[in-house]
Amino acid sequence: MINGIQNDFPIRQVSAAKSIEPKAVDIDETSEPAQKNVDEYVPSEEKEPIGLYEIERDEQGNTALKFDAPKAETDELADKSEQTTANTDNVDCEIKTLKDERNALQRALRSASPDEAEELRKQLEQVNAELALKDNDSYRKANTVFS
C-alpha cells in the first residue's frame, strides 16, 4: 500500500531490450544531398490594387485611412479631369446696379417735393425688395455660370 492506495497489480520485471542492429543504407555519392525540411522565404509579386480602404499607422502612431486605388481608375480620372470655374460676375453686377440705384433714389428723396417724394418712396421700396431677393447666397448659387 502506497499512501493509502492499495496496489493489486503484479509487478513484472522488464526484460532487457533486444539489441537493435543498424541497417546498412546504400548512399550514392554522385547524388545530391537530400534537402532538409525547412521553411524558405519566397518573395511574392506585388498585389494589384483592388480599391480597398485600410487603416494604417503613420510615423507618429496616429491612425490614417489609406485607399488602395486601382491604377486604371486613377489613370482614367487623371485623364478625365477638367478644370471648372464658377463665375458670379453677372450677379455681382446686378447687385451693384441695384445698390447704386437705391443710393440715387435716397439722394433724390431728400431733395424732392412732397408730391415727388411719394413716387420716389414707391420706387425705393421696389428696389429694396429686389435687392433683398438678389443679395444672398442662394441667389448667387442659382445664377452662377460654370465654365
C-alpha positions in Angstrom: 0.0 0.0 0.0 1.3 3.4 -1.0 -0.1 6.4 0.8 -3.4 4.8 1.5 -3.8 3.4 -2.1 -3.8 -0.4 -2.4 -1.9 -1.7 -5.3 -3.2 -5.0 -6.5 -1.3 -5.1 -9.8 1.6 -7.6 -10.0 5.0 -6.1 -10.6 6.8 -7.7 -13.6 10.4 -7.3 -14.4 11.1 -5.9 -17.8 13.5 -8.0 -19.7 16.4 -6.4 -21.4 15.7 -4.9 -24.8 16.8 -6.9 -27.7 19.8 -5.4 -29.3 19.0 -3.4 -32.4 21.4 -3.6 -35.2 21.7 -0.6 -37.6 20.6 -1.3 -41.1 23.0 -0.6 -43.9 21.9 2.2 -46.2 23.4 2.5 -49.7 24.3 6.1 -50.3 25.0 7.1 -53.9 27.9 9.6 -53.7 27.0 11.2 -57.0 23.5 12.1 -56.0 22.7 15.4 -54.5 22.3 15.6 -50.7 18.8 15.3 -49.5 17.1 18.7 -48.8 16.1 19.3 -45.2 12.5 20.2 -44.5 12.9 23.8 -43.6 10.8 26.9 -44.4 12.1 29.2 -47.1 11.1 32.8 -47.8 9.8 33.3 -51.3 9.0 36.9 -52.1 5.6 37.3 -53.7 4.7 39.5 -56.5 3.2 42.9 -55.7 -0.5 42.7 -55.4 -2.6 44.6 -57.9 -4.6 47.3 -56.1 -8.3 46.5 -56.0 -9.8 49.5 -54.3 -9.8 48.7 -50.6 -9.6 51.0 -47.6 -7.1 50.2 -44.9 -6.4 51.7 -41.6 -2.7 52.2 -41.0 -0.5 53.9 -38.5 1.9 56.8 -39.5 5.3 57.6 -38.1 3.8 59.4 -35.1 1.5 56.4 -34.3 -1.7 58.2 -35.5 -4.3 56.2 -37.4 -4.7 57.1 -41.0 -7.1 55.8 -43.7 -5.4 54.6 -46.9 -7.3 53.9 -50.1 -5.7 51.3 -52.4 -7.0 52.7 -55.7 -6.7 50.6 -58.8 -4.2 52.1 -61.2 -6.6 52.0 -64.2 -9.2 54.0 -62.2 -6.7 56.7 -61.1 -5.3 57.0 -64.7 -8.8 57.4 -66.1 -9.7 60.0 -63.5 -6.5 61.9 -64.3 -7.3 61.9 -68.0 -10.9 62.9 -67.5 -10.3 65.7 -65.0 -11.2 69.1 -66.3 -10.8 72.5 -64.6 -14.1 74.2 -63.9 -14.6 77.8 -62.9 -17.6 79.4 -61.2 -18.4 82.9 -62.4 -20.7 85.2 -60.3 -19.8 88.4 -62.1 -23.3 88.8 -63.6 -24.9 88.5 -60.2 -22.4 90.9 -58.6 -23.0 93.4 -61.4 -26.8 93.2 -60.9 -26.4 93.8 -57.1 -24.1 96.7 -57.6 -26.5 98.3 -60.1 -29.4 97.9 -57.6 -27.3 99.4 -54.7 -26.3 102.4 -56.9 -30.0 102.9 -57.9 -31.0 102.7 -54.2 -28.4 105.4 -53.3 -29.5 107.6 -56.1 -33.2 107.3 -55.0 -32.3 108.1 -51.4 -30.5 111.3 -52.5 -33.3 112.3 -54.8 -35.8 111.6 -51.9 -34.0 114.1 -49.6 -34.3 116.9 -52.0 -37.7 116.1 -53.6 -41.0 117.9 -53.1 -43.8 116.2 -51.2 -45.6 115.1 -54.5 -42.4 113.6 -56.0 -41.4 112.1 -52.6 -44.4 109.6 -52.7 -43.4 108.3 -56.1 -39.7 108.0 -55.1 -40.6 106.1 -51.9 -42.5 103.5 -54.0 -39.5 103.1 -56.3 -37.2 102.9 -53.3 -39.3 100.1 -51.7 -39.4 98.2 -55.0 -35.5 98.4 -55.4 -35.1 97.4 -51.7 -37.3 94.3 -52.2 -35.4 93.3 -55.4 -32.1 93.8 -53.6 -33.3 91.6 -50.7 -34.1 88.8 -53.2 -30.8 89.0 -55.0 -28.2 89.9 -52.4 -27.9 86.4 -50.8 -26.0 83.2 -51.2 -28.9 81.1 -52.6 -29.4 83.6 -55.5 -25.7 83.6 -56.2 -25.6 79.8 -56.3 -28.6 79.6 -58.5 -27.2 82.1 -61.0 -23.6 81.0 -61.1 -22.2 80.3 -64.5 -19.8 77.3 -64.7 -17.3 77.1 -67.5 
